[in-house]
Amino acid sequence: MSGAARAVGRALHFPVTGAARGLRKATHAHGAGESGLGKLIELHAVNGAGDVMITVALASTVFFSVPTDQARGRVALYLAITMAPFTVLAPVIGPLLDRLPHGRRAAMAGAMLARALLALIISGAVASGSLELYPAALGVLVASKAYGVVRSAVVPRLLPPQFSLVKANSRVTLAGLLATGVAAPAAAGLHAVGDPWPLYGAFVIFLAGTFLSFSLPPKVDSAKGEDVALLAADEQHLHGPHRTDAPRPGLRTVGPAVTHALGANAALRCLSGFLIFFLAFLLREHPLAGQSAAVSLGIVGVSAGMGNALGTAMGAWLRSRAPEIIIVTVVGMALGTTVVAAALFGAFLVALLAAAAGFAQALAKLSLDALIQRDVPEAVRTSAFARSETLLQMAWVFGGAVGIVMPLNGALGLAVAAVLVACGWLTTLRGLLASARRGGRPRARVA
């Protein structure tokens, strides 16, 4: 009898343990386990799952709980109160963390713990309708940004042999996307139980992430070979002990390929922010044919996620081959899809546009990472990632703000989106093609 009970227990236990072993084998493959990259991949999956729990809770509170006109005002208020201060704070986060290179595991754990505690605060604000919701949401954004900056600094420290930075970033990003896809239905189920429950789930997930952060190898806290960022394009701009009295240069001085790639990526982030907010309100009032508003938004969200995952996977396959051409191509593809969707507005084209935007954003970002890896010296590369991500986040906020104020007319809205993408594509096309013709030889240097 006891043997039969043990057999039943093993049969019930195997799907969980088997899945866990399979995931561990995938995340630790090709030397990622030995280098510690596998641990970071798992940590980023936890980060993605926790973030989507909070997103579902905030969406239900700020967006779905009131009529559309009131919801637009609420979302605009949310964007103004949280994202506007965030864009001011974001440029400070990277340089501040640059000064703490020996405490990266503690910084990641602190970002996780802060979001765990803030999730509890938001749960109380959701129940009472308190304005604490907005500063707590701002805190979540800042902590999430801090985690992202530190993660970008950690990845180069954990590269297995023969692993490119682009391939490693692809794996980390894909893990986050898969975790988001798994956690989103779970968050919706928790929300059905009660409004605060996704936030309780986020608390548990981020608390686990706090402890998992300290499981990363101690070498991620090493700052050997690194320097405080002062990017330069010529010998007149120096950093570290050789610095002159010249004005501190910005991202414009890292070389034309990186700056043009950053401009093209900013256009795609702007498109992403625009589509999220514009389609959210448009589909709430005018759902896709034969579908409810929630199902319509779900279709668009799944399409965007699948496109993003496909772009990330393709980025890992392409590695760093001709990043300028890849960026020009995917931005042009996104522009063409947006123009067609605006001219022939319909359910299928809206879903296709969401997928194309997700695909283009993921692949263009990985190509930008490849250019930064190629053109920016390793000693200051972390700060270049942090600065570029800050600018991209600001572009997303701008696109979202435009999406909120647009009239709920599908063809008109997507025409405006096409103009935004066209501005970014046309202003960077010549520079990126010129860089590709030169064979990608960077002009920038750090003395």
Beta strands, then each sheet from edge to edge (+ up, - down):
end
